Amino acid sequence: GPMHKRIQDLIKAEIPDVFGTKILDIGCGLGNYSALFNKATYVGFDLDPRYISEARTKFAQANRTFDVGDAVSPPRFSQTFNRMFSVGLYHHLSDEDTINSIKSITPLISKGGSLLVFDAVYPKGYNPAGYFLRRIDRGKYVRTFPAYEKLLQDNFKLTYINYHTAGVLDFVAYKINV
């Protein structure tokens, strides 16, 4: 839908698909965003082994790897990554687990690299459909934009944090540079 198209465009603008770039997708789900990367080295991990199996089948390519792993206690990697991103993960995690996840992931970012996150938020204004869809979301921790902003700014140095609307669904995008 419009939200995922907008997120794809933002990812493409921020993360170059060039040889030598190493990308980590945290909570990659079915691996759909791996299709944006045909040259860069892409590693995705997710807690659900069924999603990883599907991603390996659907997006198999020499530059792409998919593994089972927990975002709060991420797998051990023998490499660092130039760019990391996550889409739609942190509204499934409590504030404490969100902070712990980000703190455990950022040491894997190579110098000059960044973490880019897109996540669900409640609408700012009158948007009954968007509010309803967020209320019935499987994620138990959908936040308002101000609550998300405070949570992050109290714990991290953000490069930016932005609120986006795409169709009826709203989302937050933020970036942490190393």
Backbone torsions as a table, in degrees:
resi	resn	phi	psi	omega
1	GLY	NA	-173.9	-176.6
2	PRO	-59.2	-35.7	-178.6
3	MET	-65.0	-47.4	-178.1
4	HIS	-69.5	-31.3	174.4
5	LYS	-64.2	-43.5	178.6
6	ARG	-63.5	-42.5	178.5
7	ILE	-64.6	-41.9	176.2
8	GLN	-56.9	-45.3	179.5
9	ASP	-61.9	-40.8	178.9
10	LEU	-67.0	-39.8	177.3
11	ILE	-62.8	-47.9	-179.8
12	LYS	-59.8	-35.8	179.6
13	ALA	-71.3	-29.2	-174.8
14	GLU	-98.1	-28.5	-172.9
15	ILE	-121.2	110.5	-177.5
16	PRO	-73.8	137.7	174.5
17	ASP	-92.1	78.7	-179.3
18	VAL	-129.8	150.9	176.9
19	PHE	-57.1	139.7	178.8
20	GLY	96.3	-19.0	176.6
21	THR	-80.3	133.0	178.2
22	LYS	-111.9	123.9	-172.9
23	ILE	-120.0	135.9	174.3
24	LEU	-118.0	125.7	177.8
25	ASP	-105.2	110.6	-174.9
26	ILE	-89.2	119.4	-176.6
27	GLY	71.7	51.4	-170.5
28	CYS	-69.2	-11.6	-179.8
29	GLY	59.6	-129.3	-178.7
30	LEU	-80.6	1.7	175.6
31	GLY	81.8	14.9	-174.9
32	ASN	-57.3	-36.7	-177.5
33	TYR	-75.1	-12.1	176.3
34	SER	-63.6	-25.4	-179.9
35	ALA	-63.7	-14.6	177.5
36	LEU	-76.3	-10.7	-172.1
37	PHE	-124.5	107.8	178.6
38	ASN	-108.7	-15.7	-178.8
39	LYS	-113.7	-42.6	-178.8
40	ALA	-67.8	157.3	173.5
41	THR	-82.4	121.9	-175.4
42	TYR	-115.5	130.2	172.7
43	VAL	-126.4	127.5	177.0
44	GLY	-123.2	142.9	173.4
45	PHE	-137.2	151.2	-179.1
46	ASP	-150.5	154.0	-178.9
47	LEU	-70.3	-28.0	-174.0
48	ASP	-90.9	111.8	-179.0
49	PRO	-62.1	-26.7	177.7
50	ARG	-67.1	-39.7	177.6
51	TYR	-63.8	-43.3	-179.2
52	ILE	-63.7	-41.9	177.6
53	SER	-60.1	-44.5	178.3
54	GLU	-63.8	-43.1	179.7
55	ALA	-62.0	-43.5	179.0
56	ARG	-61.1	-37.5	-179.8
57	THR	-73.2	-48.6	-172.6
58	LYS	-76.5	-34.6	-172.5
59	PHE	-118.5	26.7	-179.6
60	ALA	-58.9	125.5	177.6
61	GLN	-162.9	150.2	-173.8
62	ALA	-57.9	-31.5	-177.1
63	ASN	-88.7	1.6	-175.6
64	ARG	-117.5	133.9	176.8
65	THR	-129.9	139.6	178.7
66	PHE	-127.6	132.1	-179.2
67	ASP	-136.0	156.4	173.5
68	VAL	-82.5	133.7	179.1
69	GLY	-170.4	157.7	-177.7
70	ASP	-101.2	130.3	-177.9
71	ALA	-68.5	-25.2	-179.9
72	VAL	-79.2	-35.2	175.0
73	SER	-127.2	78.2	-171.0
74	PRO	-63.5	156.7	176.9
75	PRO	-60.3	157.5	175.5
76	ARG	-81.6	132.0	179.2
77	PHE	-117.5	144.4	179.2
78	SER	-87.1	2.6	-178.0
79	GLN	-133.5	165.3	169.5
80	THR	-103.4	170.7	-175.6
81	PHE	-126.1	140.1	176.7
82	ASN	-70.9	-38.7	-177.3
83	ARG	-137.0	140.5	173.4
84	MET	-129.6	151.5	173.4
85	PHE	-151.2	161.1	177.4
86	SER	-146.5	138.2	179.4
87	VAL	-125.8	119.4	171.9
88	GLY	68.1	28.9	-179.1
89	LEU	-96.6	-49.7	-163.9
90	TYR	-73.0	-13.2	173.2
91	HIS	-78.3	-0.8	172.5
92	HIS	-96.6	-5.8	-176.2
93	LEU	-117.6	144.4	175.4
94	SER	-62.4	167.5	176.7
95	ASP	-55.7	-46.4	-178.7
96	GLU	-61.7	-46.0	179.3
97	ASP	-67.8	-34.7	176.4
98	THR	-61.5	-49.5	179.4
99	ILE	-61.9	-45.7	179.7
100	ASN	-62.2	-39.1	178.3
101	SER	-62.3	-50.5	-178.1
102	ILE	-63.2	-41.3	178.4
103	LYS	-64.9	-32.8	179.8
104	SER	-80.5	-22.4	-179.2
105	ILE	-85.6	-39.5	-172.0
106	THR	-60.1	-29.0	175.6
107	PRO	-64.8	-15.0	179.1
108	LEU	-86.0	-2.2	179.1
109	ILE	-86.7	126.1	178.5
110	SER	-70.5	158.0	-179.1
111	LYS	-56.2	132.1	-177.7
112	GLY	87.9	-3.1	-178.8
113	GLY	-88.6	-176.3	-177.4
114	SER	-152.9	160.1	171.9
115	LEU	-115.1	127.0	-179.8
116	LEU	-119.2	125.1	-175.6
117	VAL	-126.0	137.7	174.2
118	PHE	-123.6	129.7	-178.5
119	ASP	-149.0	159.3	-178.9
120	ALA	-68.6	140.0	171.0
121	VAL	-138.7	159.0	173.2
122	TYR	-70.9	150.5	178.5
123	PRO	-62.1	148.8	177.5
124	LYS	-76.7	-42.6	-174.4
125	GLY	-111.3	-159.3	-179.3
126	TYR	-70.3	110.4	-179.4
127	ASN	-156.1	74.8	-175.9
128	PRO	-57.1	-41.0	-179.1
129	ALA	-65.5	-44.9	179.1
130	GLY	-63.9	-40.7	178.8
131	TYR	-64.7	-44.9	179.4
132	PHE	-60.7	-46.1	-179.3
133	LEU	-62.5	-36.7	176.8
134	ARG	-70.8	-34.7	179.0
135	ARG	-65.4	-33.7	-178.4
136	ILE	-94.5	2.7	177.8
137	ASP	-59.3	147.3	176.3
138	ARG	-63.6	-26.0	178.7
139	GLY	-69.2	126.6	-177.2
140	LYS	-86.6	-3.8	-172.6
141	TYR	-125.4	38.3	174.0
142	VAL	-63.7	130.0	-176.2
143	ARG	-112.2	163.3	168.2
144	THR	-77.8	161.3	178.2
145	PHE	-60.3	-46.8	178.8
146	PRO	-60.3	-37.3	179.0
147	ALA	-67.1	-41.0	178.7
148	TYR	-63.8	-46.2	-179.3
149	GLU	-58.8	-45.9	179.8
150	LYS	-64.1	-45.3	178.6
151	LEU	-54.5	-46.1	-177.4
152	LEU	-73.6	-46.5	-176.7
153	GLN	-66.8	-24.9	176.6
154	ASP	-75.5	-15.2	-172.8
155	ASN	-125.2	-16.1	-174.5
156	PHE	-143.1	158.7	172.3
157	LYS	-95.3	105.9	-176.9
158	LEU	-87.2	141.1	171.0
159	THR	-75.3	-42.6	172.9
160	TYR	-160.2	161.0	170.5
161	ILE	-142.9	127.0	-176.4
162	ASN	-133.1	148.2	176.1
163	TYR	-100.0	134.7	-179.6
164	HIS	-129.5	148.2	172.3
165	THR	-120.9	133.4	177.1
166	ALA	-141.9	110.0	-173.1
167	GLY	66.4	-132.1	178.9
168	VAL	-94.5	-7.8	-176.8
169	LEU	-100.2	137.5	179.2
170	ASP	-109.5	151.2	179.2
171	PHE	-149.2	161.1	176.9
172	VAL	-105.8	145.4	172.5
173	ALA	-128.0	131.5	176.6
174	TYR	-142.9	158.2	-175.7
175	LYS	-136.1	138.2	175.0
176	ILE	-123.0	122.7	176.9
177	ASN	-98.5	152.7	176.3
178	VAL	-115.9	NA	NA
